[in-house]
Amino acid sequence: MTSPAPISYVWGEDAFGLEQAVRGIAAELEGATGLRPDIYRTGTGDEDPMAGGSAAGRARTIERIEQRVATSTLFGSGTLVVVRQPGTLVADAASRQRVIGLLPQVAPGNALCFVDLIPAGNKAPAAANVVLRDAVAQTGGMVAEFAVPTRERMEGWIERRAKELGASLGAGAARAVAERVGAFVREGDVDRRRQSELANGELEKLALYRPGGTISVADVESLVTEAVPGSTWAFLDAMAARREGEAASLLERLLGAGTAVQLLSTQIHRRLRDLIVVRDHLNAGTRPPDLVRILKLQPFRAQKLAEQAARWDAAALDAALGGLLEVDLLSKGITADGSPRSLSDDRARLALAGWIGEFVRPDGAPTVAPRRGGA
C-alpha cells in the first residue's frame, strides 16, 4: 500500500464526510505502518484548553502540534494530529506562518490533518484558511472538499451507506429516513451540515434493530425521530401565503430550536411591510412584472410577494400588523402605554402562536377591528 499523504486539508459543510476522511487517513496510516496510530485532536471546540484565541494560547497549541508531528517514533505507532477549525490558529500572520512552517516538518509515520467545517451556505473557507489550504496543496498534501448531499442525492447516499453498514433497506425505507432527517426541506436557510451525520446515526440504530433482516418503512416510522429543521424562510412564506397549519407547525419547530420571539416578530414585521407595499401597488393597478422595476426586486421575489399579497386585503394586513405590535410589546415586557410589565417567554410564545391563529387564517376575516400605526 502506498503511504498516505502526511499532510491534508479537508473542508466543506458535511460534518460526517469530514470525520470519515479523518478515519480514512488513520486507516491508511495504519496500513502503512502496521500499527494503529495515536490520534491527537486539537482546535476550536476540542478538549485542548490551550486552543484559545490569545496569541499565547495559539503559540502553546502550535508547540504541542510540533512535538507530536516532527518526531518519528522509534518503536510503536505514529501520530495523526487532527486540527479542527484551524481558523483560530492562523488568525494572525505570525501564527499562520508558523503553522505553514510545520508542513514540511511532518516526520515519516506521522500525519497532520486540518479539518474545516465551514459555515452553512459558504462557498469556501475563510480567507486565512484558504492560505493554509493552498499551502497544504503546494506542499503535495491532500486537499478535498466534502459537500453535503443535496436533496436529490440524499436518498441514494442513504442506500449506499446502509450497504456499507451491512443493512438491508426495504422499498421506500431510504426515502423515509431522508424525509425524517429533513433532506427534502427546500429552503436555503436550513443548516444541513449535520444532516448526513444524523442519517448515519439513524441507520446504525436501524441496523442494530434488524440485524440480518430488512428494514421497512414501518421500522423507520417507529424508530427514527422526525428532525426536520426549522426554516425561517419557510415559516415566513407559509405565514404570508396564509397557510395557517403549516405556519403553526414551522413556528413550533423554530421556537423549539430556541429562536427568540423578538427575532421572529421583527422578521414577520418586515414581511408584512413588504406585503402592504405590494398590496398597495396591486390595488393601484400595477402589474406584478412591473414590481421588479418599481421596487427594485428580483423577479422571483416580486412574483412570490405578488402571489402572497393577493391573499390579503388592506384591512387584514392592517389588523395583523396591529396584533403583531401587541405580541412584540408583550415579549419585551412593555405595555401599550409604555409602562413595564412582567416578562414571560412562555407567554410570549403562546401569544405569537395565538397571532398565527388569529390573523393567518385563510378565510381572510380578521376577528378584531383594523388598527393604524402598528408599524
Protein Blocks (a to p, Z undefined) as FASTA:
>chain_A
ZZddfbdcdedjblklmmmmmmmmmmmmmmmnopacddddedehiablklcfbfklmmmm
mmmmmmmmmpccfbdcddddddehkllmmmpmklmmmmmmmmmmpcghiacdddddddeh
iabdcfklmmmmmmmmmnopacdddddddfklmmmmmmmmmmmnopacdehklmmmmmmn
opmpmbfkbcfklmmmmmmmmmmmmmmmmgoiacdfklmmmmmccfbdcdfklmmmmmmn
opaklmmmmmmmmmmnopafklmmmmmmmmmmmmmmmmmmmmnopafklmmmmnopafkl
mmmmmmmmmmpcfklmmmmmmmmmmmmmmmnopafkopacdddfklmmmmmmmmmmmmmp
fnlpafbdcdehkZZ
